[in-house]
Amino acid sequence: MRNLIILLALLFSSTLSAQQAQDAAQIRKIFDEALEKGESYEMLRYLTKNIGGRLSGSPQAAAAVEWSRQQMIAYGFDTVFLQPVMVPHWVRGKKEIARVVNSKKLGTVPMDVVALGNSVGTGPKGVVGEIIEVQDFQELAKLGRAKIEGKIVFFNRPMDAKLMDTFSAYSGASNQRGSGPSEAAKYGAIGAVVRSLSSFNDDIPHTGGTRYALNIPKIPAVAISTNGANQLSELLKDDQNLNFYFETHAEMLPDVLSYNVVGEIKGSEFPDEIIVVGGHLDSWDLSEGAHDDGAGCVQSIEVLRLMKAIGYQPKRTIRAVMFMNEENGLMGGRKYAELAEENEEYHVAALESDRGGFLPIGFGITGTKAQQDKLLSWQPLFTPYGIHQLKRGGGGADISPLRTQDVPTIGYLPDSQRYFKYHHTGIDNFEAVNQRELELGAAAMASMIYLIDKYGL
Amino acid sequence: MRNLIILLALLFSSTLSAQQAQDAAQIRKIFDEALEKGESYEMLRYLTKNIGGRLSGSPQAAAAVEWSRQQMIAYGFDTVFLQPVMVPHWVRGKKEIARVVNSKKLGTVPMDVVALGNSVGTGPKGVVGEIIEVQDFQELAKLGRAKIEGKIVFFNRPMDAKLMDTFSAYSGASNQRGSGPSEAAKYGAIGAVVRSLSSFNDDIPHTGGTRYALNIPKIPAVAISTNGANQLSELLKDDQNLNFYFETHAEMLPDVLSYNVVGEIKGSEFPDEIIVVGGHLDSWDLSEGAHDDGAGCVQSIEVLRLMKAIGYQPKRTIRAVMFMNEENGLMGGRKYAELAEENEEYHVAALESDRGGFLPIGFGITGTKAQQDKLLSWQPLFTPYGIHQLKRGGGGADISPLRTQDVPTIGYLPDSQRYFKYHHTGIDNFEAVNQRELELGAAAMASMIYLIDKYGL
């Protein structure tokens, strides 16, 4: 009996290791294909160079929908379809203007700013007023209406450079952009200037969405570069009554019909079990939207192409989803979850790439402990590729609405050190993406999808 | 007795963990200082933008010597001194010219090439001849004098894109550049064209040193971009007798007096035990030499500055060494080891940064098994910073001569995916370096030096 148990254990363990060897071989095939013949980079070239920036509602966003539809058809995916969704249509209008009006030392000081996404414009007369610097909402509340009314509020809390994960640093500062204008308006402010959410001191302003609170006056709002913010803060030390002028021509137009774009390979055994891999197709208007999130889109398409290229027939249905309107509304992500519920679809898992086309270092998963444990148990298969951080907690904005249906969500984690140099700027262009890093990311994602397809989650 | 042992073990383990906590805190201080107030990036800006490319023997190399000397004095290092060394003085001369002469399909096809470092020039008449493609020296030998004599040999073996470590891919292809011209000359070739050592298909030629063998005619040699090499290879399929012309104006001038630059903080307990951290000050002439190896130089200076900034007084003597002439002679590295032997210096360890200013991922060590084990045992202290590959085997060209004195050599390992886009090209400029990645590298190196100083090796 004891010998039998040992024999069974041996058999079992050798089966396991044969299986592991098979998985390692498949993953090696995926990486080889991506590194030698990957197509993410050339797809990204088209999306960025031939289409460009593609804010929701823009002609370029429509072009991106049609391009990704055609691209997935051309790759021979089993089904390619659109999910109609109404999206906000914000336009920046003419280039912004800003200046310090009355510096004692420097007189008029021009400043480079960009309007925040969704913000109202000042119109051609601009807005001018005394500018007052705050670090956070507590300080703002303390100053109160007495000190804020009729002024422009300058939110100047930097991202914490000491944090290794720059997304944590971003989270620690981003409420200034998202809620700052409305918070300032509560106390009667007439405009808001927000320090750019950047990990670097440079001259490049970063846009990004702001959300106006209900029943609070909508005031115009701009982001200023980190160097500009530092200079402004220095000037404020010398001048008690520094006046700031800015002019923006942004406006919110009526909603526009747009689409999520979905391509899928049907599962051979469990076609009704769906695994999603996606990114968002819309981008800000200032650049080509290469890292944010052209990279995630082309990598998601590439995941399906890689499976076909290595001759892997998935058991479950694998869907590449190009979500629309992540940047200023999340209408695509919401619509996708809504339709999944309406159609009673069963989603095994959803994986999103929305942290740029940088070097792959890990994945983070939100789900049950058992789901997390299972994913974490695959660590040895990723280690040979420098991917060393499989961890608990993670996902992505577009797939987050699926959490209400208990779908485990997984965030693809490229290294984050360079991301907030490009994020929402005018320099998030094709040239900022490295081919090997981008293709390695697609291979990492395909490997994860392969394992989820094979073993469930 | 048994209780006593347990008690001792507990005491010992709690002592250990208190020590580990202290080390973790010191390393956290190093990283905080580097991320918030690091000076590597501004040093690199000066070295690249104000001095620029600095091939051995050039005025810029002399400027770099003087700059690094002054910089280390300005930081208040205990001793700063020069080590005189004679170095080769190769100059590129006028811009190279190259073309396919007689393509049936395209006629004359201009090609972008750069002369290999140390190579002889063709002079104004250039060299012209039938071009013949080979993949390696075996193929060359097989063709022999009958097929090679009077022709130009085109070495076209690509770097293996499938290898995760691009330095391994480089090693697998670099003999074509280092020895190809002399190998071809053995069979009577009149010139050599070498496929650029790049991980990418693009239009950028990569220079780099070639070594002429003794008693073999020195023939002119150039590198061609990967796209150019692919095009040339395609043309060769259609044309049996494709002729190639190239013109280079390079020449080797008499040796020049130059210097290694050394700055040190004297050890408080063991001043005669030396720990080296270094990079090489010379670079190729085509660019500013930012990644190769401006990065390693400024990081090495920064290691000592970081120690002073966090108030750490090393027990051993820490030396930042700017080696001269790594690119085309290694005379500085050899001189350093020679002087170390002559002066009977005891070196605990030597660490080199010469793989670019990219994201830190590890260190590799060559030494005894005990030395390797000790270094590898520090892994947990590096894990919080994404540095996950402490491994056996490693070093650097400049510190390799110290191996004859049994000094353990350590190579700093940044991620390698992007390196061979910039290496030895015209685009290895300041703009190619990311500030956080560069400063993180300096912090990683400083942490390693701190541990070696504290515990020996």
HADDOCK unambig.tbl for C-alpha pairs under 7 A between the chains (distance, minus, plus):
assign (segid A and resid 32 and name CA) (segid B and resid 162 and name CA) 5.32 0.50 0.50
assign (segid A and resid 35 and name CA) (segid B and resid 161 and name CA) 5.85 0.50 0.50
assign (segid A and resid 35 and name CA) (segid B and resid 162 and name CA) 5.59 0.50 0.50
assign (segid A and resid 36 and name CA) (segid B and resid 161 and name CA) 5.78 0.50 0.50
assign (segid A and resid 36 and name CA) (segid B and resid 162 and name CA) 6.33 0.50 0.50
assign (segid A and resid 161 and name CA) (segid B and resid 35 and name CA) 5.85 0.50 0.50
assign (segid A and resid 161 and name CA) (segid B and resid 36 and name CA) 5.78 0.50 0.50
assign (segid A and resid 162 and name CA) (segid B and resid 32 and name CA) 5.32 0.50 0.50
assign (segid A and resid 162 and name CA) (segid B and resid 35 and name CA) 5.59 0.50 0.50
assign (segid A and resid 162 and name CA) (segid B and resid 36 and name CA) 6.33 0.50 0.50
assign (segid A and resid 164 and name CA) (segid B and resid 385 and name CA) 6.72 0.50 0.50
assign (segid A and resid 385 and name CA) (segid B and resid 164 and name CA) 6.73 0.50 0.50
assign (segid A and resid 417 and name CA) (segid B and resid 436 and name CA) 6.32 0.50 0.50
assign (segid A and resid 417 and name CA) (segid B and resid 437 and name CA) 6.70 0.50 0.50
assign (segid A and resid 418 and name CA) (segid B and resid 434 and name CA) 6.90 0.50 0.50
assign (segid A and resid 434 and name CA) (segid B and resid 418 and name CA) 6.91 0.50 0.50
assign (segid A and resid 436 and name CA) (segid B and resid 417 and name CA) 6.32 0.50 0.50
assign (segid A and resid 437 and name CA) (segid B and resid 417 and name CA) 6.71 0.50 0.50
